[in-house]
Amino acid sequence: MGKRCDNIWCKKIKTAGAKITEPRQVIIHTLQQVKKHMTVEELYIRIRKIDKTIGLATIYRTLDLIQKN
């Protein structure tokens, strides 16, 4: 990833005072690529194919930041 993240989801994370980390960029990128509604478990499975170091808790925390702001 490593690209500049300036979409609405990144702005929400920044508004919450959190950093746009590499795992969060992977999560956001994956969300942008999905063309249907997914469960968190389905999202987790997709993300693990990209980066096995990203845990379920990181996905939940990132989604929580996006949702709250």
Secondary structure, 3 states (H helix, E strand, C coil): CCCCCCCHHHHHHHHCCCCCCHHHHHHHHHHHHCCCCCCHHHHHHHHHHHCCCCCHHHHHHHHHHHHHC
